[in-house]
Amino acid sequence: MLAEKPAQDTDSMDGRTLTVSSEAGDKVSPLPQQQLQRTRTQEDFPQDTIIGQPAQPTPSRVFSRLSAVTQRTDVEVKEPDGTVVTFPDGGWRAWLVVIGGMHTLFATFGFVNAWGIFQQYYEANMFHDKTTSQIAWIGSLQYFLIYLPAVYIGRLVDLSQFYWPFWTATVLYAVSIFLTAQVKEYWQAMLSHGVLFGLCAGVLFCPGIAVVQHWFFERRALALGAVACASSLGGTVFPIMVSRLLEEVGFQWTMRICAFVLLYCCTVASLCLRTRLPPKAAPGGVFNIAAFKSAPYTLFTLGCFFIMAGLYTPLSYFDVMGRQQGLGSYSTYLIAIANAFSLLGRAGPAMIADRTGSVNILIPGLLGSAVTTFAWPFCTTKTTLTVIAALNGVFQGCFVSLVAPGVASLGSVEDLGRRFGMVNTIMSFGSLLGAPVSGAILTKYDFHAVSYYAGAMILAGFACFVASRQINLKGKLIGKM
């Protein structure tokens, strides 16, 4: 403990008090005024540094900057109830948790984001008597169930009791894909690839996000951005991998190979993910209705519902539309391209969101997502479809990366798992509606009508986020949230 009282900063978002100390326990004192005014000369710099020119990226400098990001820097946060919570905000154990979260999202959302490949394969090769909307229900169940258990699992994370459900879901997750390899009928695919797969993914997904937030505060958006990038990586790898394997070894062995990959990733995650904060009783039960007395939280949650009703529509139909436009097997790569560029949308905003505020980045990102969704059906050539897939992926990645830090900015950390879980559970109903409604519209009309529906849903979410921000900042146009 420091002998002197450390300097304190006040968080502009919610009035919590921050105290920062380095891993070595050093205290930095202000320099004398005359020293601040002194002009630096060449003697103040290393011999290989030339004033007026950028420093060369030598290995020592790169290692030094990497160490600065990864080292432990304790951050004390005084909650509104007077409780002081310390976050490591770095260190090997904290970043090991991030690695666990990355494996979780690679295996869950990364694989779910490859649904467009299976949508096209089921339509063309297995379920000829089913409509696009009927087959889309399988993928929609995946998106619905990956979010639905979050309200319960999030509370288990708060109580540090998620480990046994996580291990059980790891085994059943692989089993669901092994069973999918044997399906012959539509109802079998609905149960194995839709219900069982989606439920297990939901049990796995929530801890991969919520546990990371126990370890970071000032670098929270950066850490969660790294985790979110893994789902983008999975969404890039799995479509290409599945497409090639379907051609080489057939459907059954494709699914079996995928099952082994998912089992490995989830096993690594189960060994790395550990909660840190002590369990704390919180009033209100698993689903805390009282949390919705906060207008910013309520509007944020409602916005997430609308967004999920339209956000993944282009990703679900890129392959189908590409083949209708005569792109053949290249249409498979549209999904991979969207997910690859989603990596930029997750990593880039996460690097600056800790300074600017997550919601401040989310709002323009949602506007961009709506615009690209409206523009998508008008792109009918290989080049234009590739460009719109890339742009749509960037903006989609921004939302996925920053929604969790956005929730964290609206309350205390002790209740974070439950609040994040409630948002995800409500989002799940938007996910459930998205693909089937789009499929029904497509059956009766065309992709233009589908884009109008999906884009309108995203714009509704955009409006809710703007209202949430303005209420939280008490009408100020400039402020961190």
N, C-alpha and C positions, 0 to 999 in steps of 0.2 A: 504494500500500500504506500502511496506517495505521502511524504511528510507534509507537503504543501497542498493546499486545495487547488485542484486543477481548474483551468479555465473552462467555462461552459458556454455552449451555443444553444440557442433555442430553435427547435424545428418549426419552420413556418407553417407546416401543414396542420398540426394538431396541438401545438404547445408543449410537446414532450421535451424534456431537457436532456441534452447529450453531453457526455463526458468522454473524451478520447484520450487514451494512453497507448504508447507503443509497447511492443512485445518486450523490450528491454527495460521498460519502466522509466524511460527518459522523460524529462519535462523540458519543453522548449520555452524560453523566456524571450520577451520582446527585445529587439536590439535597441541600443541607444539611438537617439534621433540623429546624432552626427554620423553614426555608422551607416544609417539608412541612406543618408544623403551623399555619401562618398561615392565617387565615380569608380567603377570597377576597371581594372587594367588587365593587361595580359598576364600579370603575375597571379591574378585570382583564378586563372583557369589552368587545367592540365596542359602539358607541353604540346599535346597533339591537337589542341583546340585553337582555332583562329577566330578572333572576334569578328562578328558580322557574317560568319558562314555557319551553316548547320553542322552540328557535331556528326562525325562519321559513326555509323551503326556498328561499332566494334562488338565482338562477343561479350566483353566485360560489361559494356553498357546495356546490351540486351538482357544479360543475366541479372544485372542490377535492377532494371525496371521490372522484370518478371518477379524477382524476389520481393520488390516493394508491393506488388499486387497480391502475392500469395502469402506473405507473412501475416502472422496474427497481430491484429491491432484492436485491443479490447475497446468496445464502445458501450458505455453505460447509458441506459435509457430510463428516464423516470416517467412511469406511466401516470395517467390522470389520477389513479387511486393512491398514488404515493409509492407504489412498489418500484424498486430499482432492478432492472433486468440488464445483465451484461451479455453482450454478443461478442464472440471471438472475432468475427468479421474477417476471418482468414485462418491460416495455419493448416498443417497437413491433414488434420482430422476433418476440418470443415470442408476442405476441397475433396477429400475422399467421399464425403456425403454427396457432393456435387457429381462426382463420377458415378455414384450409385443412382442418382436421379437421372443422369444421362442414359445409363443402361435401361432404366425403367421406361423412359419416354421413347427411346429407340425401338424397344420391343412392343410397346402399346400403341401410342399414337403414330409412330413411324409405320407400323404394319397396317393400322386402320386407314391411314392416308393413302395406302395402295389399293383401296377398295375399287377404284375405277377400273383396274385391270380385271378383277373378278366380276364386276358388273358386265363388262363386255364379253368375258369368257362364258359366263353362265347364259347370257342371251344367245350367243352364237353356237354353243356346243352342248349344253346340258338341258336347259329348260325352255325348249322352243315354244311350248304352249302357254308361257307366262308373259305378261306384258312388262314393259320397262318399269312401270310403277311398282308392280308386284315384286320384281327382283330387287328393286331399290329398297324395299322394306328390310331386306337382310342387312344392307349397309347402314340403313337408318337406325336399325336396332343396335348396331355396333356403336355408333355415335351417341345414341340415347343412353345405353347401359354403361358406357365408359364414364359418363358423368353422374348417372343416377345414384350409385352407392356413396358418393362423396360426402353427403351430409352425415352419414354414419361413420364412415372410415375417417373422415376429418376429425370427428370427436375422439375416436380411438387414438389418433396421432397425438392430440392434446393430452390424453391420459397415458401415453407411451404403451399402448396395448394393441398395436397394429401388427406385431411380428407374426403371430400364428396365422391370422387371416392372410398375411402376405405370402407366407410359405405355402399354405394350402392353395391359394390362387395360382402360385407359380406352377404347381404340378397340374392343376386342372386346366390351366391356360394351354399348356402343351397338349394335354389330352384332347381338348376341343379341336385343335388343328389335326391331330391324328384321326379323330372321328370324321372330320370334314373330308379327309382323303378318301373315305369309304362311302360318301353319300351318293345315292342314286336318284332320290326324289327331292322335290322342292321343300317339303316339310322337314326333311332331315337336315338340309342345309340351313333352314331357318333356325332349327334348334341348336345345331352344333356351331355353325359359323356366325349365327346371329346372337342367340340368347346366351349360351354357355360362354362363348368367346367374349362377348361384350361384358358380361358380369365380372368375369375374371380380370379383364382389362381394367374395369372400373376400380376393383379392389387394389390393383397394382398401381394405377396411375396417380391417385390422390396423394399417397405418401411420398411419391417421387418428387412432388412439388412442395407439399406442406412441410416436410422434414427439413428441407434446405433452408427454409425461412427461420428455423430455430437457431441457425448458425450465423446469419448475416443480417446487418441492418443498413449501414451506409453503402455496402457493396451488394445489397440484395438484388437489385435489378440486373447487375452484371452476372451474379451467380445463377439466377433464374433464366437469364438469357442464354447462358451456356447450356443449361439443362434443356431448354426449349429447342436449341439448335440440334440436339440429338434426334428429336422427332422429325425435324426437317431432313436430317441425314438419312434416317430410316425410310422416310417417304421418297427419298431419291434412290436409295439402294434397292428396296424391295420391289418396286415396279419393274426395274430392269432385270433383277434377279429372277422374279417370278415369270416374266415374259420369256426369258431365255430358257428357263427350266421347263416350262410348259412345252416348248418346242423340242427340247432334248430328251426329257425323261417322262413326260406326261403329267397328268394332273395329280395322281396319287403320290408319286415320289416328290413332286414339287412341294406338296403340303407337308410331307414327312420331313423333308430337309428344312423347311421353314420352322417346323415345330422344334427341331433340335436347336436351331439358332435362337429362337425365342426362349427356350429353356435355359440355355447358357446365359443369355443377357439377364434374365430375371434372377438367376442364382447369384450372379455377381452383385446385382442390386441388393438382394436380401442380405448379403454379407457387409455391404457398405453403409446402408441406411441406418442411422441411429438418431433417436431424439435426444435432446440435451436439457431442455427445460423441465423442471419438476412438474408432475401432474397437479392441476389446480382445479378445484371444484368451481363450476360456473353455473349460475342459475339459468333456467329456461329449458332444460332438457336438450335432446339431440337437435331438434329443430327449434331454434330460439326465435319465436315470433317477435319478441321485444326488439330484436335487432332492426326490424323494419320500421321502427319509430324514427330512425335516422333517414331523413329524406335523401341525402346523397347516396347512402348505401342502397336504398330501395330503387332509386333511379338507375344506379349502376347495374344492379341485378336485372332489372327490367330490360335495360339496354343489351345486356349479354344474351337474354332470351331472344330478342329480335335478331341480333347479329347471327346467332347460331342457326336461325331458320333460313339464312341465305348464304352464309359465308362459304360453305363447302360445296355449294351447288356447281360452280364451274369445275372444281376439281373432280367431282363425281362424273361429269359428262364430257370432259376433254377428250377422252378416248373414243367415246361413242360418236361425238360430233366430228372428230378427225377422220374416222373411218367413213362417215357419211360424205365427207368432202373429198374422199378418194386418197387420203394420205397413207392408207394401209398400215403396216406395222409401225411407221413413224409416229402414229398417234399415241402409241404407248409411251413414247418419250416425252410427250407433252406433260404427262403427270410427273415424270421424273424431273423435267425442267422446272415446273412450278414449285416442286418441293425443294429443288436445289437452290433456286432464287429465294425461296422462303427462308433459307439459312441466312441470307443477307438481311432480310427483314427482321430476323430474331436477334442476330448478333449486333448489328449496327445501332438500332435504337436502345438496346440494353446497355450499351457502353456509355450513353449520355443520359439515360433516364434517371440515374441516381442524382444527377445535378439538376435536371430540368423538371423532374416529376413524370411518373409513368403516364398519367392520364393526359398530360399535355402533349405527349407523343402519340398516344392512342387516337386522339380525336382527328388529327390530319390523316393518320394512317387509315382510319375507317372511311374517310371521304375518298381517299384514293382507291380503296377496295370497292366502294360503290361504283365509282366511275369505270373501273376496269370490268366490273360485272356487267354493267349496262353495255359496254363496248364489245364484249366477248362474241356475241353472235354475228356481229358485222364483220368479223375477221374470218375470211373464207379461204385464204391461201396458207400455204405452209409457213411462209415468213411471218405473216401477220398473226397467225395462231401461236407461233412460237414466242413472239414478242409479248402478246397479251397474257400468255401463260406465265411468262417470267415476271411481268409487272404484277399480275394478280397474286403470284406467290410471295413477292416482296411484302405487299400490304397485308396479306393473310398472316404472314409470319410475325409482323409487328403486333397484331392482336394477340396471338397465341403466346408470345414472349412476355407481354406486359400486363395481361389481365390479372395475374396473381399479385404482382407488386401493387397494382391498382387497388385490389381488395385489401392488401396489407395497410395501405395508407388511410383506410377508413375505420380503424379501431386498434385495440391493444393486441399484443402478441399472444397473451395467454389464451385468447379465444379465437385465434387466427384460423386454426384448423377447422373449427365449426363454421365460421363465417365463410371461409373459402369453400367448404363443402356445400353450404346452402346455395351459394352462387352456382356451383357446378350442377347441383341437382336441378335447379330451375333452368339452367342452360340446356339440360338434357332433353327437356320437352321441346325446346326450339329445334334441337338436333333431330328429334323424332319426326317432326313435321317436315323438315327441309326437303330431303330427297324424295319422299313419296309425293308430296304436293307438286314438286317440280316435275316428277315423272308423270303425274296425272295431267298437268298442264301440257307437257310435251306430247302426250298421246292425242290430245284434242287439238292443240295448236302447233307451235314450233318453238325453236330455241329463243327466238326474240321474246316471246311471251314469258318464257322461263326466266330470262335475264331481268325482265321488268319486275317480276315477283321477287326474285332474290335481291336485286339492287334496292328495291323499296324497303325490304326488311333491314338491310344494312343501314340505310338512311334513317330508319326509325331508331335503331340502336345508337347511331351517331347523335341524334337529337337528345336522347336520354343522357348520354355521356356529357354533352355540353351543359344540360340543365344540372346534372349532378355536380359538375365542376363549379358552376357559378354559385350554386347554393353553398357548397363547401367553402368557397373562397369569399362568401358574403358579397357577391356581385363584382368583385375585382376582376378586371380583365387580365392583369398580370399577377402571377403567383404560382407557387410550386404545389402541384398535386399529382 
